Amino acid sequence: MTDLSAPIKPATTIEAHSQGLWLRSLVIGLTAFLTVVDLFATQAILPSLTRHYDVTPAAMGFAVNASTFGMATASLVVGFFSPHIDRRTGILLSLTLLAIPTSLLAIAPNLAVFTALRVAQGLCMASAFALTLAYLGEQCSAMDAGGAFAAYITGNVASNLVGRLISAAVADGLGLAWNFYFFAALNLAGAVLVYFTIKHVPPMHAIAPAGSPLAATIAHWRNPRLRAAYGIGFCILFAFIGTFTFVNFVLVRSPLSLGMMDIGLVYLVFLPSVVTTLLAGKVAARLGTRPTIWGSLAVAGLGLPLMLTPHLGEVLTGMVLIGIGTFFAQAAATGFVGQAAADNRGIASGTYLACYFCGGLVGTAVLGRLFDAFGWHACVLGVGVALGVAALLTFALKR
């Protein structure tokens, strides 16, 4: 069984070294997949949940994405206390506890309870997510870090695709309740994977750095490069949430009029992102972080006008471009944070994730209001503004 805590040893041949990196990337990606598979899977059944709870699209969208509030909170707290948390124990505990609110969603009696359980899910997911990113930043060499982070974000991308497909299929075939029971089982599977692949780090990695976590957090915020990266993360999930939450309501309405299982299949649009995001580390290393993020945001921007057409093929193409662009930019920005923080990388990663997930929560609230009041065109315009702000902030990401 692959041990993620052990660095890849010098190989006698290039082929053996490549096989070791490939196996490690596979395990890292699968860990990410099982950590955040719950996050966006529920978006595939948004129209059904809206009917079940008899609420507006904006209200249901906010409830489903309330997990991002929990993720933002946990990312900040875990990052703050990161030097004192054992990585393996924290990840294992987070994934095990995640199964509890996931299964309780099956019997949530009203929207308020549903929202609270989604927040609890976010707390557990982000704890595992932030600790894993910190773990990778500490255990990987500078040369391997970009590939490791890209593999982790690729697993995140895959969870968006496969999670939505599973959610639509299970809900369509067995009902809404069994959908959540199934995802609770996946959470426990993630805990089992971590148990067998992540070992306790050497004692020297557990030593707390000098200075208080608060001082380290303030120092990171004073760093203009990290501050810009935090803002980019905020804008990326703002745009992503705005697109892939409310497009579900466009897909089920005339003239597209898709059914639940059809909506699940629509999310095959994430398949190209699974492949392209894995290349983000290499592209950023060769071209630089700024050109990589600018190119990614440009690709996402090209997809926005296609989302406004009444033709399914063009809408799907737009979704593909936005998925590729936002995930590629996210992978590049995540890797940059790990490199730009000279020390206290756990705190830096936690702060970045807190800003990232706050962007999702704010995006849901703001773009949901726009969608309910002014329609899909206004929502897409808001997404475009977020991408533009991210592009401006990228100027600050100097080496």
Residue pairs with C-beta under 8 A, 6 or more apart in sequence:
1 196
1 197
2 23
2 24
2 27
2 197
3 197
3 198
3 199
4 24
4 27
4 28
4 31
4 135
4 136
4 139
4 197
4 198
4 199
5 88
5 135
5 139
5 198
5 199
5 200
5 201
6 199
7 139
7 140
7 141
7 144
8 17
8 20
8 21
8 24
8 144
9 20
10 17
11 17
11 20
21 144
21 147
24 148
24 151
25 147
25 148
25 151
25 278
26 151
27 193
27 197
28 136
28 148
28 151
28 152
28 155
29 151
29 152
29 154
29 155
29 158
30 155
30 193
31 132
31 152
31 155
31 190
31 193
31 194
31 197
32 129
32 132
32 151
32 152
32 153
32 154
32 155
32 156
32 158
32 159
33 155
33 156
33 158
33 159
33 162
34 95
34 159
34 186
34 187
34 189
34 190
34 193
35 95
35 125
35 128
35 129
35 132
35 155
35 159
35 190
36 125
36 129
36 156
36 159
37 159
37 162
37 163
37 166
37 183
37 186
37 187
38 67
38 98
38 102
38 121
38 125
38 163
38 183
38 186
38 187
39 67
39 68
39 71
39 121
39 122
39 125
39 159
39 163
40 159
40 160
40 163
40 164
40 244
41 159
41 163
41 164
41 166
41 167
41 183
42 49
42 64
42 118
42 167
43 64
43 164
43 244
43 245
43 248
44 163
44 164
44 165
44 167
44 168
44 171
44 248
44 260
44 263
44 264
44 267
45 167
45 168
45 171
45 176
45 179
45 260
46 57
46 60
46 61
46 64
46 245
46 248
46 249
47 248
47 249
47 252
47 260
47 263
48 171
48 176
48 260
49 60
49 64
49 176
50 56
50 57
50 60
50 249
52 176
53 60
53 63
53 110
53 111
53 114
55 63
55 111
56 372
57 246
57 249
57 368
57 371
57 372
58 368
58 369
58 371
58 372
59 111
59 368
60 111
61 245
61 246
61 364
61 368
61 371
62 115
62 364
62 365
62 368
63 111
63 114
63 115
63 118
64 118
64 245
65 118
65 241
65 245
65 360
65 361
65 364
66 115
66 116
66 118
66 119
66 122
66 361
67 118
67 119
67 121
67 122
67 125
68 122
68 237
68 241
68 357
68 358
68 360
68 361
68 364
69 119
69 122
69 357
69 358
69 361
70 118
70 119
70 120
70 121
70 122
70 123
70 124
70 125
70 126
71 122
71 123
71 125
71 126
71 129
71 353
71 357
71 360
72 122
72 126
72 353
72 354
72 355
72 356
72 357
72 358
72 360
72 361
73 122
73 123
73 126
73 354
74 122
74 123
74 124
74 125
74 126
74 127
74 130
75 126
75 129
75 130
75 350
75 351
75 352
75 353
75 354
75 356
75 357
76 350
76 351
76 354
77 350
78 85
78 90
78 126
78 127
78 130
78 131
78 346
78 350
79 130
79 134
79 217
79 346
79 347
79 348
79 349
79 350
79 351
79 353
79 354
80 213
80 214
80 217
80 347
80 350
81 213
82 130
82 131
82 134
82 213
82 344
82 346
82 347
82 349
82 350
83 208
83 209
83 213
83 344
83 346
83 347
84 208
85 131
86 200
86 206
87 131
87 132
87 134
87 135
87 138
87 198
87 201
88 194
88 198
88 199
88 200
88 201
90 127
90 128
90 131
91 127
91 128
91 131
91 132
91 135
91 194
91 198
92 191
92 194
92 195
93 127
94 124
94 125
94 127
94 128
94 131
95 124
95 128
95 187
95 188
95 190
95 191
95 194
96 187
96 188
96 191
97 124
98 121
98 124
98 125
98 128
98 187
98 190
99 184
99 185
99 187
99 188
99 191
100 120
100 184
101 117
101 118
101 120
101 121
101 124
102 121
102 180
102 183
102 184
102 187
103 180
103 181
103 184
104 117
104 180
105 114
105 117
105 118
105 121
105 180
106 176
106 177
106 178
106 179
106 180
106 181
107 177
108 114
108 117
122 357
126 353
126 357
128 190
129 353
130 346
130 349
130 350
130 353
131 346
132 152
133 149
133 152
133 334
133 338
133 349
133 353
134 345
134 346
134 349
134 350
135 198
135 201
136 145
136 148
136 149
136 152
136 338
137 145
137 338
137 345
137 346
137 349
138 201
138 205
138 345
138 346
139 201
139 205
140 148
142 339
145 281
145 335
145 338
145 339
146 280
146 281
146 282
146 284
146 285
146 335
147 281
147 282
148 281
149 281
149 331
149 334
149 335
149 338
150 277
150 278
150 279
150 280
150 281
150 282
150 331
150 335
151 278
152 334
153 277
153 280
153 327
153 330
153 331
153 334
154 274
154 277
154 278
154 331
156 327
156 330
157 270
157 273
157 274
157 277
157 323
157 327
158 270
158 274
160 244
160 267
160 270
160 273
160 323
161 267
161 268
161 270
161 271
161 273
161 274
163 183
164 264
164 267
164 270
165 264
165 265
165 267
165 268
166 182
166 183
167 179
167 183
167 264
168 260
168 261
168 263
168 264
168 265
168 267
169 261
169 264
170 178
170 179
170 182
171 178
171 179
171 260
172 260
172 261
172 264
209 216
209 343
209 344
211 344
213 344
213 347
216 343
216 344
216 347
217 347
217 351
219 344
220 226
220 341
220 344
220 347
220 348
220 351
221 227
221 230
221 351
223 340
223 341
224 396
225 336
225 340
225 396
225 397
225 398
226 337
226 340
226 341
226 348
226 351
226 352
227 396
228 393
228 394
228 395
228 396
228 397
229 333
229 336
229 337
229 340
229 352
229 397
230 351
230 352
230 355
231 355
231 389
231 390
231 393
232 293
232 329
232 333
232 390
232 393
232 394
232 397
233 330
233 333
233 334
233 352
233 353
233 355
233 356
233 359
234 355
234 356
234 358
234 359
234 362
235 359
235 386
235 387
235 389
235 390
235 393
236 326
236 329
236 330
236 333
236 356
236 359
236 386
236 390
237 330
237 356
237 357
237 359
237 360
237 363
238 359
238 360
238 362
238 363
238 366
238 367
238 383
238 386
239 300
239 322
239 326
239 363
239 383
239 386
239 387
239 390
240 322
240 326
240 360
240 363
241 359
241 360
241 363
241 364
241 367
242 363
242 364
242 367
242 379
242 380
242 382
242 383
242 386
243 307
243 319
243 322
243 380
243 383
244 319
244 322
244 323
245 364
245 367
245 368
246 367
246 368
246 371
246 376
246 379
247 307
247 315
247 319
247 376
248 263
249 371
250 256
250 307
250 315
250 376
251 258
251 262
251 263
251 266
251 315
252 258
252 259
252 263
255 310
256 310
256 312
256 315
258 266
258 312
266 316
266 319
269 316
269 319
269 320
269 323
270 323
272 320
272 323
272 324
273 320
273 323
273 324
273 327
273 328
276 324
276 327
276 328
277 324
277 327
277 328
277 331
280 292
280 328
280 331
280 332
280 335
281 331
281 335
283 292
283 328
283 332
284 292
284 331
284 332
284 335
284 336
287 295
288 399
289 332
289 333
289 335
289 336
289 394
289 397
290 394
290 395
290 397
290 398
292 328
292 329
292 332
293 329
293 332
293 333
293 390
293 391
293 394
293 397
294 391
294 394
295 328
296 324
296 325
296 326
296 328
296 329
296 332
297 325
297 329
297 387
297 390
297 391
297 394
298 325
299 321
299 324
299 325
299 328
300 321
300 322
300 324
300 325
300 326
300 329
300 387
301 325
301 384
301 387
302 321
302 325
303 317
303 318
303 319
303 320
303 321
303 322
303 325
304 318
304 322
304 380
304 383
304 384
304 387
305 318
306 314
306 315
306 317
306 318
306 321
307 315
307 318
307 319
307 322
307 376
307 380
308 376
308 377
308 380
309 315
309 318
322 383
329 390
330 356
333 352
334 349
334 352
336 397
337 348
337 349
337 352
338 345
338 348
338 349
340 348
341 347
341 348
341 349
359 386
363 382
363 386
366 382
367 379
367 382
367 383
370 378
370 379
370 381
370 382
371 378
371 379
